[in-house]
Amino acid sequence: MGYSQADKARSRERILDAAARQISERGLDSVSVADSMQSAGLTKGAFYAHFASREAMIAEAADRVMQHGQARIDHLFRVKKKPTVAQIADVWLDPEHIENLGDGCGICALAGEARYAGSEVRQVIASHFEKNVEQIAQALVDAPEQVQVTPVEDGDTTVLELRVAPTDLGKVIGRQGRTAKSIRTLLGAASMKFKKRYMLEIIEDEEEERGPTE
């Protein structure tokens, strides 16, 4: 009997499931090709039919772990439409969310390990973090559908360009700049975790500032 593409896809899913569980329970360094293949019921020799490298497998498995944790935040946005920052924090800090290692929070599981990971894995974790920054901004404003966070690479620095509705600029800046400062503090912590520098730039619409022209 031949080995179909569907069979190969199912085998690949089993490998990723096994690697994701290892990451959640024991961290990135715990993942080995041999253990993942054995857990998936496959031989080690079949690994390169599915992945180019161990790093590539870990990056995909890490994305799966992060997606699992992110699903809870996304659910909050679907239910609440515009949750508060406190409600987002409550989801992140829920003991079950943090302590359920096998099926819990990918953000909690991986944030502390990001700086020691390879570049592919760091990029996966960073992309999820950037989405979280956008969601925090959405929780602050009156027009969340107009929030945009655009990462712009500038050498070793990633500038997160934040755009909001003109009427919401004050909300993301805050009194005496406190809200913007808090977001920048979060980015500073992420910079240490991800081995890359993050900066926040709040973009103001120049045409809105000037008003309509004749």
N, C-alpha and C positions, 0 to 999 in steps of 0.2 A: 504494500500500500504506500502511495506517495505521501510526501509531506507538503500539504497545501499552504498557500499564503495565509489562509485563515488559521491553520494550526500554528504557523510561525507567529502570527499576531497574538494569539492566545498565550503562547510561550513567553513572548516578550512582556506581556502584561503580568504574568506570574513573576518574572524576574524583577520587574519594577515594584510590584507589590512587596516582594520579599526585601528588596533593598530599602524601600521606604520605611518599612517597619523597623529594620535594623537602625536606620538613621534616627527615627523617633525614639527608640528605646535606648540606644547606646551611643548615638552620635555619629558624625561623618566618618571619623577614623575607623570605626568598627566595621565598616562595609568592606567586605572582601568578595572578589569574583567567585571564589570557590564556595563560600557560604551562601551567596545569593543564588547561585546555580543549583546548589544542593537543595536549598529551601524550595526552589521552583520545580524540583524533580527532574533536573536536567544535568547533563555532564558539563564539566568545565570547558571542554574542548569546543562546545557549541556556542560559547559566549560571543565570539567575534562575528558570528552570523547575525547577531542582533545589535551590537554596539561597537563603535570604533575604538573605544578605550574605557577603562574603569572610570575615568573622570566624566566621560559622556554619560555613562549609566548613572553615576551619582548625581549629576546635574539634573537629569530627568526625574530621578527619584526624589530629589530635594524639591523640585517644582511640585511634585505630587503631594509631598508633605505640607508644603506651604499652601497649596490650594485647599487642602483639608481644613487648615486653620482659618484661611481667608473666607471659606464658605460661611462661617459663623458671622463674620463681619458683614458679608454681603447679604445674609439673611436679615440682619438687623436693619439694613438700609431698605430692604423690600418691605419689611413690616412697619417700620417707623417713618419711611420716606425721608425724613430729615432728622436723624437722631442727634442728640447732643454729644459733645466730646466726652462728657462723663459717662454716658451710656456706652460709647465705644470702649472706654477704659474699663468699664465693668465687664464687658465681654472678654477683653484681653486678660483681666485679672481674676476671672472666675476660677476658683481652685480646681474644679473638674477640668476646665479648659487647659490649665497649666500642668496639672499633675497626672492626667491620663496620658502616659507616655506613648503608648502604642497608637492611640486614636485621637490624641489631643492636639494641642496647638503647635503647628509647624513654626509659627513666628517665634514662640517661646523656645522651641526646641533648637532652632538654628541660629537665632540672632547672635548668641554669644560665641558661636563657632565660625562665623562668617570670615573673620580676618585670617583664620588658619586654613581656609579652603582654597582650592584652585580657582583660577579666574572664571571658568565656566560656572562653577557653583556660586561664586560671589555675585556674578551677574544675575543669576536666577533670584537669589535672595534680595539683591538690591532692587530688582524690578518690582517685586512684591512690596518692598518698603516704600518705593515711590508711589505706588497705588494707595498705600495707607496714608501718605501725606496728602494726596488728593482728597481722600475721604474725610480726613480731619478738616481740611478747608471747606468741604461741602457741609460739614456739620456746623460751621461757624457762620455761614452766610444765609441770606434770604432766597437767593437764586442758585441753588446747588447745581442745576443743569448747565449753568454757564461757567462753572469752575473747570479750568484746564491747567494741568501741570505737565510741562514739557521739559524733559531732561536734555540739556545741551552739554555735550562733552567739550571741555576746554583743557587739553593736556591731561594732567592728573586730577583735574577737578570736574565734577558734574554740577552744573548750575541748573537748579530746578526753577524754571520760569513759571510763576504762578499768575494766572489771569482769572479775574472774577468780574462780575458785573460792576460798572462804575459806582453804583449805589452801595456796593458791598466792600469797597476798598477799606473804609474805616473799620469794618468788622475784622478783616484779616490783619490789619495793622494794629488795632487796639489802642486804648488810651496810653499815651506816651510811648507807643510802639511796643507795648508789653506782649501782645499776642504774637506779633511777628518775631519778637525776641524769643518767645517760648518755642516757636516752630524752629527757629535757628538753633536753639539749644538741642532740640531733638536731632537735628541734622548733624550737629557737632558730635553727639554720641554715636550716631550711625557712621560717621567718618572714621572713628576709632575702630568700630566693629568690622567695616567692610574694606579697610585699607585703601580708601579713596576719599578725597575731600568733597564734601557737599556744601553748596552755597544756595541760599534762597534769594531770588530776585522777584519782587512783586511788580508786575508789568502794568503800567497805567496806560489806558487808551488815550493817546495824544489828541485824537480828533474829538473824543468826548470831553477832554479837558478844555480844549479851545472853543468847543461849541460848533454848531453848524456854520459853514461858510456860505456867503452869498453866491 
